[in-house]
Amino acid sequence: MNRSRFLALGGVSLFVGAVFSFYVYSNLEAKSSQPMLNAIVAAKDLQIGTRLERADIKTVRVPPSIIPPDSRQRPEDIIGRGVIVPIAKGQFIVSGQLAGENAGSGLPSLIPSGMRAVGVPVNDVTSVAGFVTPGTRVDVLMTPSGEHRTITVLQNVAVLATGSTLEHSAGAGSARNFSVATLLVCLDDAERLILATKEGHVQLVLRNPFDTRADTVKDATLQQLYEAMPIPAKATKPRLKPAVLPMTDTPEIQIYQGNEVNTVECKDGGQCSPEKKAH
């Protein structure tokens, strides 16, 4: 009886296993029957401004369901175009990550239509100690030469490059030394910016990238600066009381002649009688 039970259990196990195997095989066959499409992915990490070459990309076969809508499928569609955002290794390459077909690579590929890139001379002070980096946003302030006032020329301007660097520094909180910051502005603002660099001292003011509002501010002048400072109270000089000399009964006047001292006593009535005292 026990042997019959074991045989029955074994038969049930074989049946369940066969059904499960058939189910798995059917799913795999269904998946393998799905059409596979070509897609272009990055063969290595690609930085901003990179001109795509054949060695920078590779073609993979993937199911259509995982391909992004704007993904490129032919290498000839993207070779020679510039990268405008960082692309990680293995990431699908889509049109939005690349410059226009005739835009080339490097800095020109990062300039949108209708915008201009303008270089501004800076130093450690005017570049906020080097913390103005590509991708940050700044305000541009100017102090005219020979004048005691500061004006806000432009607000919320994007920084395209610092020196010859186009990509943001990978190290958090890192700073770099450079002498030129390239700003992205429209043509009207480019004129104002160039005029400001010629007419006075330009200062870049770093701002939070999420703060996009434009503030209305007045020019800062010395008068406003002094009005905002508390005026110290004037120190009052103590009044000096005249010294009161002790009065003798008979006023005397001493006259010095060489080693001799003549004392003249002035009695009542204004008559003075000399009295000689030798010393």
C-alpha positions as CSV (number, residue, x, y, z in Angstrom):
1,M,0.0,0.0,0.0
2,N,2.8,2.3,0.8
3,R,4.5,1.5,-2.5
4,S,1.3,2.4,-4.4
5,R,1.1,5.7,-2.6
6,F,4.7,6.6,-3.4
7,L,4.1,5.7,-7.1
8,A,1.0,7.9,-7.1
9,L,2.8,10.8,-5.6
10,G,5.6,10.4,-8.1
11,G,3.2,10.4,-11.0
12,V,1.6,13.6,-9.8
13,S,5.0,15.3,-9.4
14,L,6.0,14.3,-12.9
15,F,2.7,15.7,-14.2
16,V,3.1,19.0,-12.4
17,G,6.7,19.3,-13.6
18,A,5.7,18.6,-17.1
19,V,2.9,21.3,-17.0
20,F,5.3,23.9,-15.5
21,S,8.0,23.1,-18.1
22,F,5.5,23.5,-20.9
23,Y,4.3,26.9,-19.5
24,V,7.9,28.2,-19.2
25,Y,8.8,27.0,-22.6
26,S,5.7,28.6,-24.1
27,N,6.5,32.0,-22.5
28,L,10.1,31.9,-23.7
29,E,9.0,31.0,-27.2
30,A,6.5,33.8,-27.2
31,K,9.2,36.3,-26.1
32,S,11.7,35.0,-28.6
33,S,9.1,35.5,-31.3
34,Q,8.9,39.2,-30.6
35,P,10.7,41.4,-33.2
36,M,14.0,42.9,-32.1
37,L,15.1,46.3,-33.2
38,N,18.4,48.1,-33.5
39,A,19.2,50.9,-31.0
40,I,22.2,53.1,-30.5
41,V,23.8,53.3,-27.0
42,A,26.9,55.0,-25.7
43,A,30.0,52.8,-25.7
44,K,31.5,55.0,-23.0
45,D,30.8,58.0,-20.9
46,L,30.3,61.0,-23.2
47,Q,30.9,64.6,-22.0
48,I,29.4,67.8,-23.1
49,G,30.9,69.1,-26.4
50,T,32.1,65.7,-27.6
51,R,31.9,65.1,-31.3
52,L,30.5,61.6,-31.8
53,E,32.7,59.1,-33.6
54,R,32.1,55.5,-34.5
55,A,34.1,54.3,-31.4
56,D,31.8,56.3,-29.1
57,I,28.7,54.3,-29.9
58,K,27.5,50.8,-30.4
59,T,24.4,49.1,-31.9
60,V,22.4,46.7,-29.7
61,R,19.3,44.5,-30.4
62,V,16.5,45.1,-27.9
63,P,12.7,44.7,-27.8
64,P,10.8,47.7,-29.1
65,S,9.1,48.1,-25.7
66,I,12.2,49.4,-24.0
67,I,13.4,51.8,-26.7
68,P,12.8,55.5,-26.0
69,P,10.6,57.2,-28.5
70,D,13.3,59.5,-29.9
71,S,16.1,56.9,-29.9
72,R,18.4,56.8,-32.8
73,Q,18.7,53.5,-34.7
74,R,21.4,54.1,-37.3
75,P,25.0,55.3,-36.6
76,E,25.0,57.5,-39.6
77,D,22.2,59.6,-38.0
78,I,24.4,60.7,-35.1
79,I,28.0,60.4,-36.1
80,G,29.6,63.9,-36.3
81,R,27.0,65.5,-34.1
82,G,27.9,67.2,-30.8
83,V,26.8,66.1,-27.3
84,I,25.0,68.8,-25.4
85,V,24.3,66.9,-22.2
86,P,26.4,64.2,-20.4
87,I,25.5,60.7,-21.6
88,A,26.5,57.7,-19.4
89,K,27.9,54.4,-20.8
90,G,25.1,52.1,-22.0
91,Q,22.5,54.8,-22.2
92,F,20.3,55.1,-25.2
93,I,21.2,58.1,-27.4
94,V,18.2,60.3,-28.3
95,S,18.0,63.4,-30.4
96,G,17.5,65.7,-27.4
97,Q,21.0,64.9,-26.2
98,L,22.6,66.0,-29.4
99,A,23.2,69.3,-31.2
100,G,21.6,70.0,-34.6
101,E,23.0,68.2,-37.6
102,N,24.9,71.2,-38.8
103,A,25.8,72.7,-35.4
104,G,29.1,70.9,-35.1
105,S,30.6,70.1,-31.7
106,G,32.2,72.0,-28.8
107,L,30.9,75.3,-27.6
108,P,29.0,76.3,-30.8
109,S,26.8,73.2,-30.4
110,L,25.6,74.4,-27.0
111,I,24.2,77.7,-28.3
112,P,20.5,77.5,-29.0
113,S,19.1,79.3,-32.0
114,G,18.7,83.1,-31.4
115,M,21.1,83.1,-28.5
116,R,24.8,84.3,-28.2
117,A,27.8,83.3,-26.2
118,V,29.8,86.2,-24.7
119,G,33.0,86.0,-22.8
120,V,33.4,88.1,-19.6
121,P,36.9,88.7,-18.0
122,V,36.8,87.5,-14.4
123,N,39.2,86.8,-11.5
124,D,38.9,85.1,-8.1
125,V,36.7,87.8,-6.7
126,T,34.4,88.5,-9.7
127,S,33.9,84.7,-10.2
128,V,33.0,84.1,-6.6
129,A,36.3,82.4,-5.8
130,G,35.9,80.1,-8.8
131,F,32.6,78.6,-7.8
132,V,30.9,80.0,-11.0
133,T,31.0,76.8,-13.1
134,P,29.3,75.6,-16.3
135,G,25.6,75.1,-15.7
136,T,25.3,77.6,-12.9
137,R,23.3,80.9,-13.2
138,V,24.5,84.4,-12.3
139,D,23.5,88.0,-12.1
140,V,25.8,90.6,-13.7
141,L,26.5,93.8,-11.8
142,M,28.6,96.7,-12.9
143,T,30.3,99.7,-11.2
144,P,31.0,102.4,-13.8
145,S,34.5,103.7,-13.8
146,G,34.9,106.9,-11.7
147,E,31.4,106.7,-10.3
148,H,30.3,105.7,-6.8
149,R,27.4,103.5,-7.7
150,T,26.6,99.9,-8.8
151,I,23.9,98.8,-11.2
152,T,22.4,95.4,-12.1
153,V,23.0,94.8,-15.8
154,L,21.5,91.3,-16.3
155,Q,19.8,88.7,-14.1
156,N,19.5,84.9,-14.2
157,V,22.1,84.3,-16.9
158,A,23.3,80.8,-17.7
159,V,27.1,80.1,-17.6
160,L,28.1,78.0,-20.7
161,A,31.8,77.6,-20.0
162,T,34.6,78.7,-17.6
163,G,37.9,79.0,-19.3
164,S,38.0,76.1,-21.8
165,T,35.8,73.9,-19.6
166,L,32.4,73.0,-20.9
167,E,31.2,70.4,-18.4
168,H,30.3,70.9,-14.8
169,S,33.0,69.7,-12.3
170,A,32.3,66.2,-11.0
171,G,33.6,67.0,-7.6
172,A,30.9,68.5,-5.3
173,G,31.8,71.9,-4.1
174,S,35.0,72.1,-6.2
175,A,36.3,75.4,-7.6
176,R,38.5,76.2,-10.6
177,N,40.7,79.0,-11.6
178,F,39.9,80.7,-14.9
179,S,40.1,84.2,-16.4
180,V,37.0,84.2,-18.7
181,A,33.4,83.1,-18.1
182,T,31.2,82.5,-21.1
183,L,27.6,83.5,-20.6
184,L,24.5,82.6,-22.7
185,V,22.5,85.7,-23.6
186,C,20.2,87.0,-26.3
187,L,21.6,89.6,-28.8
188,D,20.2,92.6,-26.9
189,D,21.7,91.4,-23.7
190,A,25.0,90.7,-25.4
191,E,25.3,94.4,-26.4
192,R,24.6,95.5,-22.8
193,L,27.1,93.0,-21.4
194,I,29.9,94.0,-23.8
195,L,29.2,97.7,-23.0
196,A,29.3,97.0,-19.3
197,T,32.7,95.3,-19.5
198,K,34.1,98.3,-21.4
199,E,32.6,101.0,-19.1
200,G,33.3,99.7,-15.7
201,H,34.1,96.9,-13.3
202,V,31.9,93.8,-13.8
203,Q,31.0,91.4,-10.9
204,L,29.3,88.0,-11.3
205,V,26.8,87.2,-8.5
206,L,26.1,83.5,-8.0
207,R,22.4,82.6,-7.6
208,N,20.3,79.5,-6.8
209,P,19.4,77.8,-10.1
210,F,15.8,77.2,-8.8
211,D,15.4,80.9,-8.1
212,T,14.3,82.3,-11.5
213,R,12.5,85.4,-10.5
214,A,13.7,88.8,-11.8
215,D,13.9,91.4,-9.0
216,T,13.4,95.1,-9.5
217,V,16.3,96.9,-7.8
218,K,17.5,100.5,-7.8
219,D,21.1,101.5,-8.4
220,A,23.2,101.4,-5.2
221,T,24.9,104.7,-4.4
222,L,27.1,106.0,-1.7
223,Q,24.2,108.1,-0.4
224,Q,22.1,105.0,0.1
225,L,25.0,103.2,1.7
226,Y,25.6,106.0,4.2
227,E,21.8,106.4,4.9
228,A,21.6,102.8,5.8
229,M,24.5,103.1,8.3
230,P,23.7,104.4,11.9
231,I,25.2,107.9,12.6
232,P,27.4,107.7,15.7
233,A,26.5,110.2,18.4
234,K,28.8,113.2,18.7
235,A,31.1,113.2,21.7
236,T,30.5,116.2,23.9
237,K,33.5,118.0,25.4
238,P,33.3,118.7,29.1
239,R,33.2,122.3,30.0
240,L,36.3,123.5,31.9
241,K,35.6,125.7,34.9
242,P,38.0,128.6,35.3
243,A,40.5,128.0,38.0
244,V,40.0,130.0,41.2
245,L,43.3,131.2,42.6
246,P,43.5,131.8,46.4
247,M,43.5,135.6,47.1
248,T,45.9,137.1,49.6
249,D,45.2,140.1,51.6
250,T,47.7,142.1,49.6
251,P,48.1,141.3,45.9
252,E,51.7,140.9,44.7
253,I,53.5,141.1,41.4
254,Q,56.9,139.4,41.0
255,I,59.3,140.8,38.5
256,Y,62.4,138.7,37.5
257,Q,65.6,140.5,36.5
258,G,68.5,138.2,36.2
259,N,69.0,136.6,39.6
260,E,67.0,139.2,41.3
261,V,63.3,138.9,42.0
262,N,61.4,142.1,42.7
263,T,58.1,141.8,44.5
264,V,55.7,144.6,44.2
265,E,52.8,144.8,46.7
266,C,49.7,146.5,45.5
267,K,47.8,147.9,48.4
268,D,44.4,149.4,48.5
269,G,44.2,152.6,46.4
270,G,46.3,151.1,43.5
271,Q,49.7,152.1,45.0
272,C,52.4,149.5,44.6
273,S,55.6,149.6,46.5
274,P,58.6,147.5,45.3
275,E,60.4,145.1,47.6
276,K,63.6,143.5,46.3
277,K,64.5,139.9,47.1
278,A,67.8,138.6,45.9
279,H,68.1,134.9,44.9
